[in-house]
Amino acid sequence: MVLETLNPMHYNITSLVPDMMPVATVPILILMCFMFLIWNHEETSSIPGPGYCMGIGPLISHGRFLWMGVGNACNYYNKTYGEFVRVWISGEETFIISK
């Protein structure tokens, strides 16, 4: 009887994993989401322009420059945000100054 309780084949370890999985993963997922928000947090700029929004803003502004061309995209951003605008071209912050 003692040998049966010490036998590792007697216990089914796969039945324990699903029960323990939610308990262990919830705090890890919360911690990862919190770290992701801190990592992507960027101070708001006083210069007008499209928002950063976890990297989506730079993709949209770069795509607009590729799609519309430099002249038309600059005119669009100047009409939307004013004479001094901050945009992203090729992942780099770029300032458009026009009047």
C-alpha positions as CSV (number, residue, x, y, z in Angstrom):
1,M,0.0,0.0,0.0
2,V,2.9,2.4,0.8
3,L,4.5,1.6,-2.6
4,E,1.3,2.5,-4.4
5,T,1.2,5.9,-2.9
6,L,4.9,6.6,-3.7
7,N,4.6,5.4,-7.3
8,P,4.7,8.4,-9.6
9,M,2.6,6.7,-12.2
10,H,-0.2,6.5,-9.7
11,Y,-0.8,10.3,-9.9
12,N,-2.0,11.9,-13.2
13,I,0.0,15.1,-13.4
14,T,-2.0,16.3,-16.4
15,S,-5.2,16.6,-14.3
16,L,-3.4,19.1,-12.0
17,V,-2.1,21.4,-14.8
18,P,-5.5,22.8,-16.0
19,D,-6.6,23.5,-12.4
20,M,-3.4,25.5,-11.6
21,M,-3.2,27.2,-15.0
22,P,-5.7,30.1,-14.4
23,V,-4.4,30.8,-10.9
24,A,-0.8,31.2,-12.1
25,T,-1.5,33.0,-15.5
26,V,-3.9,35.8,-14.3
27,P,-1.3,37.7,-12.2
28,I,1.3,37.2,-14.9
29,L,-1.0,38.5,-17.6
30,I,-1.9,41.5,-15.5
31,L,1.8,42.2,-14.8
32,M,2.6,41.9,-18.5
33,C,-0.2,44.3,-19.5
34,F,0.9,46.8,-16.9
35,M,4.5,46.6,-18.1
36,F,3.3,47.0,-21.8
37,L,1.4,50.2,-20.9
38,I,4.4,51.6,-19.1
39,W,6.7,50.7,-21.9
40,N,4.4,52.4,-24.5
41,H,3.6,55.4,-22.4
42,E,4.9,58.6,-24.1
43,E,4.5,62.0,-22.7
44,T,2.0,64.1,-24.7
45,S,3.7,66.8,-26.8
46,S,2.6,70.4,-26.9
47,I,3.2,70.3,-30.7
48,P,0.0,69.4,-32.5
49,G,-0.1,66.3,-34.7
50,P,-1.5,62.8,-34.9
51,G,-1.2,60.8,-31.6
52,Y,1.3,58.1,-31.0
53,C,-1.2,55.5,-29.8
54,M,1.2,52.5,-29.3
55,G,2.9,52.9,-32.7
56,I,-0.2,53.1,-34.8
57,G,0.0,56.9,-35.3
58,P,3.5,56.7,-36.9
59,L,2.3,53.9,-39.2
60,I,-0.7,56.0,-40.3
61,S,1.3,59.2,-40.9
62,H,4.0,57.3,-42.8
63,G,1.4,55.5,-44.9
64,R,-0.3,58.9,-45.7
65,F,3.0,60.3,-47.0
66,L,3.6,57.2,-49.1
67,W,0.0,57.2,-50.4
68,M,-0.6,60.9,-51.0
69,G,2.9,62.1,-51.7
70,V,4.9,64.7,-49.6
71,G,3.1,67.8,-50.9
72,N,-0.5,66.6,-50.5
73,A,0.2,65.0,-47.1
74,C,1.9,68.2,-45.9
75,N,-1.1,70.2,-47.0
76,Y,-3.5,67.8,-45.3
77,Y,-1.6,67.9,-42.0
78,N,-1.4,71.7,-42.2
79,K,-5.1,72.1,-42.8
80,T,-5.9,69.7,-40.0
81,Y,-3.4,70.7,-37.3
82,G,-2.1,74.2,-38.2
83,E,1.2,75.7,-39.4
84,F,3.6,73.7,-37.1
85,V,2.9,69.9,-37.1
86,R,4.7,66.8,-35.7
87,V,4.4,63.7,-37.9
88,W,6.4,60.5,-38.3
89,I,8.2,59.6,-41.5
90,S,10.1,56.3,-41.6
91,G,9.7,56.0,-37.8
92,E,11.4,59.3,-37.1
93,E,9.6,62.3,-35.6
94,T,9.5,65.0,-38.3
95,F,8.2,68.6,-38.0
96,I,6.4,70.3,-40.8
97,I,6.6,74.1,-40.7
98,S,4.6,76.0,-43.3
99,K,2.6,79.1,-43.7
